[in-house]
């Protein structure tokens, strides 16, 4: 791919000679295979074959040639960091233009290298790890069979990520107009670091965001100290329109010298940023939101994680434009993308209802309880109340939009629990509490719980919500009507 400007070469790959030894059942070296794969994928992305600066017989380019490459890829390994020639290449490339190297320098790790052994100037760069770790023993092994099942799930995903990022850097070097290079707040997302159990989910979300033209922060290795960490996180949050936090079983690594984890600290600072933003921002075109995903499969056996989760829920009760979502990860990923891409609302025109002359009851229930809830709906309609119900057709984002719109226009919000679990009830109750911050122009919502026959044994747990509770039977229908009339 010819670059007629400053960089006649698109890519240079720096590696130690020992790392290009032939892989198993092949005469082709590891680096040669890597370069071949990368070449093919980048060509598919750009539509043109990239021009790679390469020398035969493992020779090295002189500095005057090296700095003509738009992108520098360093394949780190124990052999690489011992090579004076390899380290000199890094120094030559960075020293030529220190201001641009961070976005055009890519650190690939073929085999783990301790941070203390990596060159200081590239230590903070995020790495593309192309090795495998046994989840049980912790043993590390290099990928040599590039078409094994493990390689398909791990090696190739990281390689494609790398190829996309390199392609973006090549385009940027030509000053092409591409969406990825627009670092506006609306196109920048803070994707919080996670526990080891959710790392693959985070990688998948990051991959999708980048493919859709979003910039994802943090884009550097986070500092180890609490002070440095706080400065870095706050700086990144200032550039973002949304922060995403994924919570699973694992509480995450503690910040050295503290009893708080990196995962917890990121959420705390995002919450503080949201509160400060809400108090000072008046520009309607500016916004900051927070989405928190809780794994539906998490068991929360860790006491610290349980406390952390309870703190989040209390925090969300008083925070507008922050949501807790507990759904399959694919549904959450779709919701994030549609939210960021400004997904066109498909909510039917509920606002056309006679809100001035009649009272609107929003009966909140899960699809599993739809049959029983219909009996309540029919009864309320017979009493001349307008009743709106949840929507169950459509994707996750559409359903959420309809739910929030219903909360804006209703006069009463009744949560019906029969076969649902306590977490579902708690999430819906939090939504009721947050309704005043959704842009309501009406008075406070009249809140109540209606308990079905399958949930009568849980009446004690329902009382903690401090709202009126009615049982779903004929004997309490008059009490419900009295509540409505008040």
C-alpha positions in Angstrom: 0.0 0.0 0.0 1.9 3.0 -1.3 2.3 5.9 1.1 3.4 9.0 -0.9 3.7 11.2 2.1 6.1 10.9 5.0 5.9 7.2 5.3 6.6 5.1 2.2 6.3 1.9 4.3 3.2 1.0 6.2 4.7 -1.5 8.7 7.9 -2.7 10.3 8.0 -5.8 12.5 10.9 -5.9 15.0 11.8 -9.3 16.4 14.6 -11.4 17.8 16.1 -13.9 15.4 15.5 -16.8 17.9 11.8 -16.1 17.8 11.6 -16.9 14.1 12.4 -20.6 14.6 10.2 -22.9 12.6 7.0 -23.9 14.4 5.8 -27.5 14.9 5.2 -29.5 11.7 6.3 -26.6 9.5 9.4 -25.2 7.9 8.1 -21.6 8.3 9.3 -19.5 11.2 6.9 -18.2 13.9 7.5 -14.5 12.9 7.2 -15.3 9.2 3.8 -17.0 9.9 2.7 -14.0 12.0 3.7 -11.5 9.3 1.9 -13.6 6.6 -1.3 -13.7 8.7 -1.1 -10.0 9.5 -0.5 -9.1 5.9 -3.6 -10.9 4.7 -5.9 -9.5 7.4 -4.7 -5.9 7.0 -5.2 -6.2 3.3 -8.8 -7.4 3.9 -9.4 -4.4 6.1 -7.8 -1.7 4.0 -8.7 -3.1 0.6 -5.0 -2.8 -0.4 -1.9 -4.8 0.4 0.2 -3.1 3.0 3.9 -2.4 2.3 6.0 -4.0 4.9 9.5 -2.9 5.5 11.5 -6.2 5.6 15.1 -7.4 5.1 16.3 -10.8 4.1 18.5 -13.1 6.3 17.2 -11.3 9.4 19.1 -8.1 8.7 18.1 -5.0 10.4 17.2 -1.6 8.8 19.3 1.5 9.4 17.6 4.3 11.3 17.0 6.4 8.2 14.9 3.6 6.7 13.2 2.5 9.9 11.7 5.9 10.6 10.0 5.8 7.2 7.6 3.2 8.5 4.1 4.4 9.6 3.7 1.6 12.2 6.3 -0.2 14.3 5.4 -3.7 15.7 7.7 -5.0 18.4 7.4 -8.8 19.2 8.6 -9.0 22.8 10.0 -12.2 24.3 12.8 -13.0 26.8 15.2 -13.2 23.8 14.0 -9.9 22.4 14.7 -7.8 25.6 18.2 -9.4 25.7 19.0 -8.2 22.1 20.8 -4.9 22.0 20.0 -4.5 18.3 16.2 -4.9 19.0 16.3 -2.4 21.8 18.2 0.1 19.6 15.4 -0.2 17.0 12.8 0.8 19.5 15.0 3.7 20.6 15.6 4.9 17.0 11.9 4.8 16.1 10.7 6.5 19.3 13.4 9.2 19.4 12.6 10.3 15.8 9.2 11.6 16.8 8.3 10.9 20.5 4.9 12.7 20.2 3.4 10.2 17.8 4.9 6.9 18.8 2.2 5.9 21.3 -0.4 5.6 18.5 1.9 4.0 16.0 3.8 1.6 18.2 2.3 -1.8 18.9 3.6 -4.2 21.6 3.1 -7.8 20.8 4.1 -10.3 23.5 5.0 -13.7 22.2 6.1 -15.0 25.6 5.7 -13.2 28.9 8.4 -10.6 29.9 8.4 -9.1 33.3 7.6 -5.4 33.4 10.9 -4.7 35.0 12.6 -6.2 31.9 10.6 -4.2 29.3 12.0 -1.0 27.9 10.7 1.9 30.1 9.3 3.9 27.1 6.9 1.2 26.1 6.0 -0.2 29.5 2.7 1.8 29.7 1.5 0.6 26.3 -1.3 -2.0 26.2 0.0 -5.4 25.0 -1.4 -7.9 22.5 -0.7 -11.2 24.2 -0.2 -14.0 21.7 0.6 -16.8 24.1 -1.7 -19.2 26.1 -2.0 -19.7 29.8 -3.3 -22.9 31.3 -6.2 -21.8 33.6 -5.5 -24.6 36.1 -1.8 -24.8 36.3 -0.9 -21.3 35.3 1.7 -22.6 32.8 2.5 -20.5 29.8 3.0 -21.9 26.3 3.5 -20.4 22.9 1.1 -21.0 20.1 2.7 -23.2 17.5 -0.4 -24.9 16.0 -2.1 -21.8 14.7 -5.2 -23.7 13.7 -5.9 -25.6 16.9 -9.2 -25.1 18.8 -7.4 -23.0 21.5 -5.7 -20.9 18.8 -9.0 -20.1 17.1 -10.4 -18.8 20.4 -7.4 -16.9 21.6 -4.6 -16.3 19.2 -6.7 -15.3 16.2 -9.0 -13.0 18.1 -6.0 -11.0 19.4 -4.4 -11.1 16.0 -7.5 -9.6 14.4 -7.6 -6.9 17.1 -4.0 -6.1 16.3 -4.7 -6.0 12.6 -7.6 -3.6 13.0 -5.6 -1.3 15.2 -2.7 -1.3 12.9 -4.9 -0.6 9.9 -6.4 2.4 11.9 -2.9 3.7 12.6 -1.9 3.4 8.9 -5.0 5.3 7.9 -4.3 8.0 10.5 -0.8 8.4 9.2 -2.3 9.3 5.8 -4.7 11.7 7.5 -7.7 9.9 6.1 -11.1 10.8 7.4 -12.1 7.7 9.5 -14.5 7.6 12.4 -12.0 5.8 14.7 -9.7 8.9 14.8 -12.5 11.2 16.0 -11.7 11.6 19.7 -14.9 13.5 20.6 -16.6 12.7 23.9 -19.6 11.2 22.1 -17.3 8.6 20.4 -15.2 7.8 23.5 -16.1 5.1 26.1 -14.5 4.2 29.4 -14.5 0.4 29.6 -13.4 -0.4 33.1 -10.8 -3.1 33.9 -12.3 -6.3 35.2 -11.6 -9.4 37.2 -10.0 -12.3 35.5 -13.3 -14.1 35.1 -14.7 -11.4 32.8 -11.6 -10.6 30.8 -12.9 -12.3 27.7 -16.2 -10.5 27.9 -14.4 -7.2 28.2 -12.3 -8.0 25.2 -15.4 -8.8 23.1 -17.1 -5.6 24.1 -13.9 -3.6 23.3 -13.6 -5.3 20.0 -17.2 -4.4 19.0 -16.8 -0.8 20.1 -13.6 -0.3 18.1 -15.2 -1.9 15.0 -18.0 0.6 15.2 -15.6 3.5 15.3 -15.4 4.2 19.1 -12.3 5.1 21.0 -12.0 2.9 24.1 -10.2 4.0 27.3 -8.0 3.3 29.2 -5.6 2.8 26.3 -2.6 2.5 28.5 -1.5 0.2 31.4 -2.9 1.8 34.5 -0.4 3.1 37.2 0.2 0.8 40.2 -0.1 3.5 42.9 -3.5 4.8 44.1 -2.5 8.4 43.5 -1.3 7.7 39.9 -4.3 5.5 39.3 -6.7 8.2 40.5 -5.1 10.8 38.2 -5.2 8.5 35.2 -8.8 7.3 35.7 -10.2 10.9 36.2 -8.4 12.1 33.1 -9.9 9.3 31.0 -13.4 9.8 32.4 -13.2 13.5 31.4 -12.9 12.4 27.8 -15.8 10.0 27.8 -19.6 10.1 27.4 -20.1 6.6 29.0 -18.4 4.3 31.4 -19.1 0.6 31.4 -18.4 -1.6 34.4 -18.7 -5.4 34.3 -19.1 -7.3 37.6 -18.7 -11.0 38.2 -17.5 -13.3 40.9 -14.0 -12.0 41.2 -13.3 -8.8 43.2 -10.1 -8.0 41.4 -6.6 -7.2 42.4 -6.1 -4.8 45.3 -4.3 -1.5 44.8 -0.9 -1.9 46.6 -1.1 -0.6 50.1 -4.9 -0.4 50.2 -7.9 -2.5 50.8 -9.7 -1.4 47.7 -9.6 -3.2 44.3 -8.9 -1.5 41.0 -12.3 -2.6 39.9 -14.0 -1.0 42.9 -11.9 2.2 42.6 -12.9 2.7 38.9 -16.5 2.5 39.8 -16.2 4.9 42.7 -14.5 7.5 40.6 -17.0 7.1 37.8 -19.8 7.6 40.3 -18.1 10.8 41.6 -17.5 12.0 38.1 -21.2 11.5 37.3 -22.3 13.4 40.4 -19.9 16.3 39.7 -20.9 16.4 36.0 -24.6 16.5 36.9 -24.2 19.5 39.2 -22.2 21.7 36.8 -23.1 20.7 33.3 -25.9 22.7 31.6 -25.2 22.0 28.0 -27.9 19.7 26.8 -25.7 18.3 24.1 -23.2 17.1 26.7 -23.8 14.0 28.7 -22.2 11.3 30.8 -23.8 7.9 31.6 -22.8 4.8 33.5 -23.8 1.2 32.6 -23.1 -1.5 35.1 -23.5 -5.1 34.0 -23.8 -7.9 36.6 -23.2 -11.4 35.4 -26.4 -13.5 35.7 -24.2 -16.5 36.4 -22.3 -15.0 39.2 -22.6 -16.6 42.7 -20.9 -13.8 44.7 -19.2 -16.2 47.1 -16.6 -13.5 47.9 -17.8 -11.4 50.9 -15.9 -8.4 49.5 -17.7 -8.7 46.2 -21.1 -8.9 47.9 -20.4 -5.7 49.9 -19.2 -4.0 46.7 -22.4 -5.0 44.9 -24.6 -3.7 47.7 -22.7 -0.4 47.6 -23.3 -0.1 43.9 -27.0 -0.7 44.3 -27.3 2.0 47.0 -25.3 4.3 44.8 -27.5 3.7 41.8 -30.7 4.6 43.8 -29.6 8.2 44.0 -27.9 8.6 40.6 -29.6 9.6 37.4 -28.5 8.2 34.0 -26.8 5.2 35.6 -28.2 1.7 35.1 -27.7 -1.8 36.4 -28.3 -4.5 33.8 -28.4 -8.2 34.5 -28.8 -10.1 31.3 -26.9 -12.4 29.0 -23.7 -10.6 27.8 -24.7 -10.6 24.2 -27.9 -8.7 25.0 -25.9 -6.2 27.0 -23.4 -5.7 24.2 -26.2 -5.0 21.8 -27.7 -2.5 24.2 -24.4 -0.7 24.6 -23.9 -0.4 20.9 -27.4 0.8 20.2 -27.2 3.3 23.0 -24.0 4.7 21.7 -25.0 4.7 18.0 -28.1 6.7 18.8 -30.5 3.9 18.1 -33.8 5.4 16.8 -36.5 4.9 19.3 -39.3 2.6 18.2 -41.6 3.3 21.2 -45.2 3.6 20.2 -46.8 7.0 20.9 -47.8 6.4 24.5 -47.8 10.1 25.1 -51.0 10.4 23.1 -52.9 9.1 26.1 -55.3 11.4 28.0 -52.8 12.2 30.7 -54.7 15.4 31.7 -58.1 13.8 32.4 -57.2 10.3 33.6 -54.7 8.5 35.8 -52.2 6.1 34.2 -51.2 3.0 36.0 -47.9 1.3 34.9 -48.1 -2.4 35.9 -44.6 -3.7 35.9 -44.3 -7.5 35.6 -42.1 -10.1 33.9 -43.2 -12.1 30.9 -43.2 -15.3 33.1 -46.1 -13.7 35.1 -48.0 -12.2 32.1 -51.1 -14.5 32.5 -51.6 -13.6 36.1 -50.9 -9.9 35.6 -53.6 -9.7 32.9 -56.2 -10.3 35.6 -55.0 -7.1 37.4 -54.9 -5.2 34.2 -58.4 -6.1 33.3 -59.7 -5.2 36.8 -58.0 -1.8 36.7 -59.3 -1.0 33.2 -62.8 -2.0 34.4 -62.4 0.7 37.1 -61.6 3.3 34.2 -57.9 3.5 34.8 -55.6 3.7 31.9 -53.1 0.8 32.2 -49.8 0.5 30.4 -47.7 -2.7 30.5 -44.2 -3.7 29.8 -43.2 -4.5 26.2 -41.7 -8.0 25.5 -41.2 -7.9 21.7 -38.0 -6.2 20.4 -34.4 -6.1 21.4 -33.0 -5.3 24.9 -32.5 -1.6 24.1 -36.0 -1.1 22.8 -37.5 -2.8 25.8 -35.5 -0.7 28.2 -36.5 2.5 26.3 -40.2 1.6 26.6 -39.8 0.9 30.3 -38.2 4.3 31.0 -40.8 6.1 28.9 -43.6 4.4 30.8 -42.0 5.6 34.1 -42.0 9.2 32.8 -45.7 9.4 32.1 -47.4 7.1 34.7 -49.1 8.3 37.8 -48.8 5.0 39.6 -46.1 2.3 39.4 -47.1 -1.1 40.6 -44.6 -4.0 40.7 -46.2 -7.4 40.4 -44.1 -10.3 41.7 -45.2 -13.8 41.5 -42.6 -16.1 39.9 -39.7 -13.6 39.6 -36.6 -13.5 41.8 -35.8 -10.9 44.5 -33.0 -9.3 42.3 -35.6 -8.6 39.6 -37.9 -6.9 42.1 -35.0 -4.9 43.5 -34.0 -3.6 40.1 -37.5 -2.5 39.2 -37.9 -0.8 42.6 -34.7 1.1 42.0 -36.2 2.2 38.6 -39.2 3.6 40.4 -37.0 5.5 42.8 -35.1 7.0 40.0 -38.2 8.0 37.9 -38.1 11.7 39.0 -34.7 12.0 37.3 -36.0 10.8 33.9 -37.6 14.1 32.9 -41.0 13.6 34.6 -43.3 16.6 34.7 -45.9 14.9 36.9 -46.0 14.5 40.7 -44.3 11.7 42.5 -45.2 8.2 41.4 -47.6 6.3 43.7 -45.6 3.1 44.4 -46.9 -0.3 45.5 -46.2 -4.0 45.3 -48.8 -6.6 44.3 -47.9 -10.1 45.5 -49.1 -13.2 43.6 -49.8 -16.6 45.1 -46.4 -18.0 44.3 -44.7 -15.2 46.2 -46.7 -15.0 49.3 -44.0 -16.8 51.3 -41.7 -13.9 50.6 -43.9 -11.2 52.1 -41.3 -10.4 54.8 -38.6 -9.7 52.2 -41.0 -7.4 50.3 -41.6 -5.3 53.4 -38.0 -3.9 53.2 -39.0 -1.8 50.2 -41.2 0.4 52.5 -44.1 0.7 50.0 -47.7 -0.5 50.2 -48.1 -4.2 49.6 -51.3 -5.8 48.3 -51.9 -9.5 47.8 -53.4 -10.6 44.5 -56.8 -11.7 45.6 -60.4 -10.5 45.6 -60.2 -9.5 49.3 -57.7 -6.8 48.8 -59.0 -5.3 45.6 -60.9 -2.6 47.5 -57.8 -1.7 49.4 -56.0 -1.3 46.1 -58.7 1.0 44.8 -58.6 3.1 48.0 -54.9 3.4 47.5 -55.4 4.7 44.0 -58.1 7.2 45.0 -55.8 8.7 47.7 
